[in-house]
């Protein structure tokens, strides 16, 4: 069945629509926000500062504890399409 022949998720019965929404969400998550930093942001290797766990930092670092510099001041915003 081609993409053109598929019904929209809202035209499907509720159980099928819910499954289709999960597929759409997973596809969007897989293709969303590419790292544009050079060199790329690295994953966290050291300990997280205690203040980063209980409050926001002034420069935006540690908003994502698994990648501390993502979203920090002075860093580039990720792209939704590859460069």
Secondary structure, 3 states (H helix, E strand, C coil): CCCCCCCCHHHCCHHHHHHHHHHHHHHHHHHCCECCCCCCCCCCCCCCCHHHHHCCCCCCCCCCCCCCCCCCCCCCCCECCCC
